[in-house]
Each structure stands twice: as structure tokens, then as C-alpha cells.
């Protein structure tokens, strides 16, 4: 498999519901490093998986509404615990839609999968990977 990966970061605030979260039930901030990996079985006629510049632009646009915001205030997240795992799937869905529409410089049908990894510190990360 061939993979191209781009990276950005976001700074957010949020809180969680549920005793399992202990002190994280209170409003707290986090800085997340977000990696988006685009995976293909073959290179296209241009010799690429996706255009790196376009992939980075799409990732930045996806993250922009989240950056410097309180996720508890976002209507689409109403009633959800915006855990790292939850956010990986949310970001995946946005990037998969971009891939399907051809925004990444390659027909999305030629891509195999996308993997979103969010590192919340140097010791903890989560990812979501699925075929598109």
C-alpha cells in the first residue's frame, strides 16, 4: 500500500459526561495533533496517492471550525462526548467526502482507505481507519 500523510493541529475546549471521565467531566482544553493518511493500492497516472497540497488544504479546512472553540457549543456535537475517538471518525467522514468528490486531485474511487490519527499527548493517541 502507498500512503501519503499530512498533519495539522487544533486547540479546543470540551467537557465530558459520565463518571468514567473523572476530572475530565469539567471543561478543559486540549491541543491535538491530527494526522490524515490517504492509502492507495497503486499510484495514479501522475505517480501520486493524492496531491499533498490539496490534502493539507482539505485537512486545514476541516479543522478550521473546531480550532480555538469549545466543542460543547457546536450544534452538530450536541449531546455527544467529543472524545479523541469520536473526533477521529468525525474528521474521517469529512475527508472521505472530499476524496469521493475528487477534491484531492485523484478520483476517490481509486483510494483504498483513510486513517485519521489524533495525538492528544506524547503518550496517548487514537485513530480511525476505514475503506472509502
Helices and strands as residue ranges (DSSP letters): E 2-14, G 19-25, E 28-40, H 52-64, E 69-70, G 71-73, G 75-77, H 84-100, G 108-110, E 113-119, E 125-131
